[in-house]
């Protein structure tokens, strides 16, 4: 694969989307081409506006071997398969002289299960729908859609239905009987999606599915010659989430009910009894937890009140799984499918209960009172990523935000490329051969210093645990007034969102400004769409809006951030990782909390300048960023906006921008 060939293909792709050449994009494309040809790893930070999607897609297609692209968000996944690849396909086929194929592959649960949908007897999941008549309309719409020829069966293409309706008509990978044993194996949407992906040049998937495959060391995705991790700053957290075990009364009761229906008898009744006992124990524990008002959710071991119920659940589940394994006489495909679902659900409960009972030093156990759930997560995943990903295939990891204080070390450590903190032995520092790793920052085509301001008010009090200060809310109201709306306000907690909503509705009541406030469970996409289409609106939201929001133009000239997004003190996984770093003689704050905050802050700041014509202000209403020594690390992790602490200058600039874009 020659660099000239990559450049020529990139030019053809850029022309196909009516774009223009960008230095950073060319530099990144050449680096990706070299990594694929020489089979080395590449960490590449590509700032907003670089066009990184084409910078890795084009050399991947020129490479001519199968490449897997994993994204963190559904929005980017859709952009790749619905916009980027279709737009450049024809131009690149002409340039390369061959056909180009691409496919998307998701987990089994993202596709309709025809066997479950057409079973003679309803499943435990579908019985819920009978009791809730309002869901029957959704169920009917889904069945009508499933009967149409040529549909994908993909949840993202399906009619919008209640989560419970989808659950009743889909199955998990652990509960699937497999194509060879299923009556609908040849028609299966998940099987056919995977078949399309097997031979595609580019397969687009999500971080979660790749993480599960890596941690379980069991092939789920198609074979590939290389892996591209887009939004790579998210991959360690997504891996942790993907392999976090959870135990709830609802999950155990569902498995017990499935058992009772499939194989009634003493074993099923014993499992139902164990499920009921666990549910009662969790209710009692939850009430005590709320009375004690404990801030610490992390548990060093299973509490005495839960240990025996968890053990009984494990033993009952073990007995059921053993009985199902011994029963090999079922020949009917539908009964086999039902048995597979029962076994999958029960085995999942058994394995989770077993892990919680044997919890070692490498795990974090905690109780979540909101959902009355026990969680178990690995303390670190970097060693698994190193062994099951970085020793298997070349990896290109990219994002607009990969560095912390201009250093790639934190992300390299998270991914397992770097080892511990010790600088004494350079060889021990590296977990992967350093000659096999390239790290590159290609910058951004945007002129951040001339396009935007970073407002850092020194006079505000440090934020407390009770949400934004009164002074910060007053400052926010004045900034929004000056901007005439046009504001994305990002908060690190729901409490902050609620306080800001209450204050702003009062002080902005006389102004023609629409306030859009995120509520728990809201669809981020529809909120952002409303915000983008109303230039004088403001959008208030929490962590899900810090990343992936792309609103160029006059609708967003101010991004306000209430505080530095340090992990919450009661975050079980982050606090455990910080404690481990402290115990090893390092600094949990510097090694864990600060890098996490820096990446999130850079992401939030990156919501402002989304095109070469954008202008505006990022306001960080947390004086610690200028008054604390660690503030310089955070500032060096962000786009190089022009900095000021002069509120009058900032508000005057926002007023001029508002006038320039036109009063409503």
N, C-alpha and C positions, 0 to 999 in steps of 0.2 A: 504494500500500500504506500504509494508515493505521496509526499506532501502536495505536490502539484495537482495530483488527482483529487485530493481532498479540497484544495482551494477552488478548483474548477467546479466541483460538485456543490460546494457551499455557495459560490456565486450563483449557480443555477437555482438553488433553493431560495436564496434571498430575492432573486428576481421574481420568482414564482409568487412570493407574498408581497411584491411591490415594496420591498425593504431597501435598505442601503447598507453598504459594507461598514462594519464596526471593528475597530482594531482589537478590542477585547475578545470579540466573538471569534475572529480569525486566530488569535493567539491560543484561545481555549480549544478550538477545533484541532489545531495542529498538535497540542499537548495530548488530547484524547486519542488522536490517530497514533501518536508515538506509543502511548500506553497500551493500546490494543495490539499494535504490531510487536512491541518488545515484551508484552505481557508483564508490565509492572503496574503498581497501584498509583492512583493520582487523586490528590485532594485539591480541588480547585474552587476558590471563592470567586464568584462572578456577580458583581453588583447589579442592582436593578437596571434594566435597559440593555444589558449585554446581549440578550437573545441566546441564553445558555441552552435552551431546548434544541435549537438547530445546531448549536456548537457541539452537542454530543450525538444527536440523531444522525447527522450527515456522515461523520467519520465512521459511525457504527454501521451504516448501510454500505459505505465504501469498503469497509472491512470484509463484508460478505459472509460473515458467520453470525450465528444466532446470539443476540444480545438481549438481556433482561433489564428492563427499566422499572425501578420500584420508586413510587412516590408516596408521600405522607398524606396528601389530601386528595379527595375525590375531584376537586376543582382542577388540579393539575393533571390528573389522570384523564379527565374529559378533554382538557385542552390538547393533550398529546394525540388522542385517538380520534377526536371529532374535529380538530382544527389544524394542528401543525402537520401531522403526517398526511392527511388527505390533500392538503394544499400543495405539498411539495412532491407527492408521489409521482405524478406524471412527468414533472421536470427531471427528477432524479432517475426515473426509468429510462428516459431518453439519454441522459448524461452517461449512465452506467451500462446501457445496452442490455438490460435484463428487467424482468418483472420484480416488483417489490411487494412484500406482504408484511402486514402487521396485525396484531391481535391483542385483545385485553383478556386477562384471566383473573378471576376473583375466587374467593372461597366458595365451597359448595352451598353454604347457607345464603349466598346472594342470588341463587337461582331457584325457580319453582321446582318442586319435587312432584313429578307427575304421578308417581306411585302413591304418595301420601294424599294428593289431591283427589285421586280416583279410587281410593280404598273403599271397599264395601262398607266397612264399619269405620266410623270416625275415630280419629286418634284422641288421646287425652287433650291435646292442644286444641283440636277442633270442637271438642265438647264445650269449651269455654264460650265459643261463639253462639251456641244454641241458647245459652243463658242470657246473652246480651243481644237483643233483637236489633239494636242499631248497627251492629257489626255485620249483619247478614247482607245488607246492601253492598258493603265493601267486598264481602266474600263473593257475591254474585258478579260484581264488576271484574274481579280478578279471574274468575272462572271463564267469563266471556272473552277476556283478553287472551287467556291461555289457549282458547280454542281457535284463535286466528292463525292462519298459515304464515310461516316465515318469521314468527316473533323470536326474540332472543331468550325469553324467560328470565332475563336479568332484572333484578329489583329496581335498578335505576331507570329502566325503560318501561316499567310496569305502571299501571294507574296508582295514584297515591292512596294507599290504604292504611288502616290502623295497624300498628306493629303486631298486635295479637293475631290479626288475619294473616299477615305474612308468615308468622311463626307456625300457624296451623297448616300452611301449605308449602313449607320448606323444611329442610332437614340439615343437620350439621354433618361435617365430615366423619365424626366419630359414630354417628347413628346411621350412616348410609350403608346399604347392603352391598353396593358395588355393581357396576354395569353388567358383569357376567351373570349375576344371580337375580337381577331385577327384571320384571316383566317389561319395563319401559326403558331398558338399558340402551337400545339403539336410538330412542327418541330423546333421551335425557339431555336437558339443556346444559347442565354442568359438564357432562361427558363430551358433548359436541363442542362446547367452548374450549375445553382443554385440547381436543383433537385439532381444532383450528390453530391453537397456540403452539402445538408441538412443532409445526413446520414453518412458523412465521420467522421472518428476519428479525423483527422487533416484537418482543412481548412486553406489554405494559401491565404491571401489577401493583400491589400496595405493600408498604413496609410490613404490615402485620402478617401477611401470608408468608413473605420471605423470612421474617423473624421466626415464625412457628416452624418453618422447614429447617432453619439453621439450628434452633435450640433442640428440636426433636431429632435432628439428624436423620430425617426421613423425607424422601423426595415427594414434594407436592407439586412443584412447578416444573415446567419443561427444562430439559437440559440446555445449557447455554455455554458460550465461550467466554463471556464477560458479564459483569453486573454493573449497572449504573444506579447509584443511589442519588436521586434528586431530593431536595429538601433534607439533605443528609444530617443537618443539625438536630433533626427530630428522631433519627433512627434508634439511638440508644433508648430513649424514653418509649418509643413505640415497641421496641423489642421487650422492654421490661413489662409494659402493659399486656403485650400478647401472651406472655408466659406467666402472668399473675394468676394464681389459682383463687377461686372464690367459693365459699360455702354459705348457702342461704337456705332458710326453711323452705322457700318456694321451689328451689332446684331439687332438694331431697324429696319433698312431697310429690313433685311431678314424677320423679323416677320411681317412687313407691307405688303411685297410682298406675303407672304404666305396667309395673310388675304384676300388680293385683289383677289387672285386666288380661294380661297375656298368660300368666301361669298362677291362677288362684290356688291358695293352699297355705300351709303353715309358714313356708319361707316368705311368701308375700306379706302375710299378716305380721310376721316378726319385723319385716322391713318397714311396714306402715307404722307399727308401734314405735320403732326406733326414730322414725321421722317425726312423729307426734311429740315424743320426748325431747328431741332436739329443738323443735319449734317452741315448746314451753320453756326450755332452758334459755334459749336466745331471748325470749320475751322478758323473762325474769332478769337476765343479765343486762338487757337494754335499759330496763327501768332503774336498776341500781346504778348503771353508768350515768344516766341523766341526772339522778339525784346527787351523785358525787361530783358532777360537772367537771370531770377530768379533762384536761387539755391534751394529755398524752394518750394518743390512740394506739401507739405501738406497744406490743406485748412481748415479753421475753420468753413466754411459754403459754400454752393453752391454760386459761383460768381454770381453777378447780371445778367451778360450776359447769364448765363446758367440756372438760376432758372426758368424763364418763359418757355423756351423750354422743360425743364425736366417735369414741371407740365403739359404741354399740351400733352406730350408723355404719362404720367401716366393716364390722363383723357381719352385719345383716346383708350389706351389699356384696361382700365376698361370697357369702353362701349363695346368693342369687346368681352371680356371675358363674360360679362353679356349676350350678344346676343347668344353666343355659348352655354352657360349653359341653356338658355331658349329653344333652339332648340333640342328637344329630339326625333324627328320623324325619324331620320336617322337609317336605319336598315342594309344597305349594309356594310359588314365588312371593305372593302377598304375605303369607305367614312368615316366610324367611325375612322379608323386609321389615315386618313388625318386630320380629325377634332381634334383628340387628339394631333397630332403634332403641329397644328396651335395654339390650346389652350395652350399647354405647352410653346411654344416659346413666345407667347404674354403675358402670365401670368408671365413668368420670367422677361420680360421687365417691366411689371407693378410693380411687387414686388420690384425690384431693384430701380426703380425711386422713389417709395414710401419711401423706406428706406433712400435714399439720401436726400429727402425733410425733413424727420423727424430726421435727424442725431442728436444723443444725445452725452453726454460726454463720453459714453463708446465706441465710434467709431472713426475711423481715416479715413478721406476723403482726396484723393489726385488726382492730374492730372499727367498723364504720357505722356510727349510730343512725345516720340518716336513712340507710337502706338495710339496717340490721344484718350486716354481712361480715363474715370473717374473710380476710384476704391474706395470701401468702405470696411474697415476691422474692426473686433472687436479689441478693445485695448488689452483686455486680454481674454484668453480662459480657464485659469486654473479652474475657478469656474464651468464652464460647464463640463470640464473633471471630476472634483470631483463629481458633482451631477449625471452625466449620465454615468460615467464609473466606478469610484472607489467605489461608493456605490452599484453597481449592481453585480459585479463579481470579483473574485481574479484577479489581474494583475501582471504579471511578466515582468518587463521592463529591457532590457539588451542592452549593447553596449560595445565596446572596450573603449569608452570615455564617462563616465557618471559623473566623478568627476571634480571639478574645485578647484585647490589647495588642493587636497585630500579630499574635502568635497562634500557630496551628496546634500547639501542644495539647490544649484541653480536649479538642475534638479527636485528635489522634489517640489520646489516652482512652477516651470513651469508646472508641471503635476497636481498641485492642492493638493498635499499631505501636503505641508507646507503652512502656511498662510503668514502673513507679516514678516517684519524684526525684530519686537520687541522681545527681549529676556526676558522682565520683567515678562511676564506671560507665563510659559511654556505650559499651557493648550491652550492659544490663539494662540501660535505659530503653533500648529498642526491643520490642517484642517481635517485630517483623524486620527482616534484613533492610537496613536503611538505604542500601543501594537499589532496593526494589520499590522505593517510594519517592514520588515527586510531590512537592507542595507548591502551589502557584496561586497568586492573587492577580486576576486580570483587570481589576478595577471596574469602573462604570463609565459609560459615555456621558453621564450627566455632570454638569458643573454645579455641584452641591453648594459651594461657597457663594455663588451668585444667584442660585435658584431658591435658596431657602435660608431661614434663620433658625438657630437653636436658642430658645429663650430659657435661661437658667436663673430664676429669681432667688436671690440669696436671702431675702428678708422673711421668707415663709418659715413657720415653725416646722420642725421635723415631724413627719406623719406618725401618729400613734396607732395602737391596735384597734381603735374604734372607728377607723375610716378617715377620710380627708378632714383636715382642720377647717374651721370656719373661715380662716384667712385664705386657704387654698380654694375653697368654693367661691368666695367673693372674687378672687383673681380669675378663676375660670369663667364666671359670669361676665366679667368685664372684657375678657379676651373674645368671648363668643359674640358679645354686643358689637365690638369693634369689627369682627370678621363678618357680621351680618348673617350669622349661622355658619354654614360651610365647615362644620367641625366634626371630626371623629374624636370622641373623648374615650380614652382607654383606662380602665380601672383594674386593679389587681384583686378585687373582691366584689361580691354581690352587694355587700354593705355599702361600698363606695358608690356603686351604680345607683342604689336606692337613695342615698343621701344627696347625690348630685341631682337626681331627678326631682326630688322634693324642692331643693333650693332653686334650681333653674326655672321650674314652672312658676315659681313665685316672682323671681326678679326679671324674667323675660316675658311676663304675661302680656305686656303692652306692645311687644314687638312682633313683626310678621315672621316669626321663626317657628318652624315645626320641630317638636322634640320627639325623636324616635328612641324609645328605651328598650333595650334587650331584656327579655324575661326568661326565666329558666325554661328550657325546652324549645325556645324559638328557633326557627330555621334561619341560620346565618345568611344564606343566599337571598332570601326575600327581604330581610332587613337591609342588607347592603344595596339591593336593587332600589328600594324606596329612597334610601339616602342619596344614591347616585342620580336619581331622576328629579330630585327636589333640591336645587342648588342652595336654597337658604335654610335647609333643614340641618339638624344636628343629630348625631347617632351616639348614644351612650351605651357602652357594653363592657364585658369582661374578657377573660383570657382568650376565648375563641375568636375574638376580633383582632387580636394582636398580630396575627399572621394571615397571609393569604388574601387580605382585602385589597382590591385593585380598583381604585376610583380616581382615574386621572381627570384633570380639568377643574373647572370652577366649583364643583360640589365639595371639594375638600382642600381648603387653603390653611386649615389649622388642625394639627394633631396634638391633642392635650393628653398627657400621661400623669396620673395622680401620684405615683410613687415608683421607686426602683422596685422591679418585680422579683425581690428575693423570695426563695421558697418559704412557704409558711412554716413557722416553728413546729407545728404539729403534723407536717407532711412526713409520714412514717418512713418512706424509702429515702428521701433526701436527708432527713435528720440522721438516719442510720448510717448512710454513706459518709456524712460529715463527721459523725462520732468515730467511725472507723479510721478516717484520715487523722483525726486528732490523736487517737490511741496509738497510731503508728508513728507519732512524732511530727506529723505535718500539721496543716491548718485546714480544718473542714470548711471554714469560711472562704479561704483563698482558693482551695482546690475544688470545692463542690458548689457552694452557694453563689460566689461571685461570678464564675464562668456561666452558670445557668442564667443569672440575672442579666449578664452582659449580652448574651445571645438574644434573649427575649426583648431587651430594651432596643437592640439594634433592629430586630424585626418590627417592633412597634414604630420606631422612628422611620423605618422604611416605607410606612404607609403614605407618607407625604408626597415625595417626588416620584411620580410614576411615568412621566413622559418628559421629553426635552423642553416642553413648553410650560410645565408646571412651576408654580411659585407658591411660597407660603411659609408657615412657621410651625416648628415643633416646640411645644412648651412642656418642660418637665417640672412639675410642681412639687419637687422634693429637693430641699436645699442640701441634703447630704451629698448630692453629686458634685457640688462645688465646695462644700465645707469639710468633707472627709478625704483622707489620703487616697482611699481606693477609688475615688471619683475619676481620677485620670485614666484608670484602666477601662472604666465604663465608657468614658468619652472617646477613648482611642478605638473602641469597638464599633462606634457608630459612623454613619456617613459624615464627611467633613463639612457640615453646615457652618455658616458664619455664626459665631457665638456672641451673645450679649446677655447682660443681667439688667438692662435698662427697659423697664416695662413700657415707658412712654414711647420709646422708639418702636418697639414691637407693635403696640396698639395703633400707632400712626400708620405703620406699614400695612397692617391688616385692613384699616379703613380705606387706604388708597387702593388696595387690591379689590375690595368690595365695590368701590366706585368704578374701578376699571372694568369689572365683570358686569356691572349694571345693577342698579337697584331693582328689587322685584316689582 
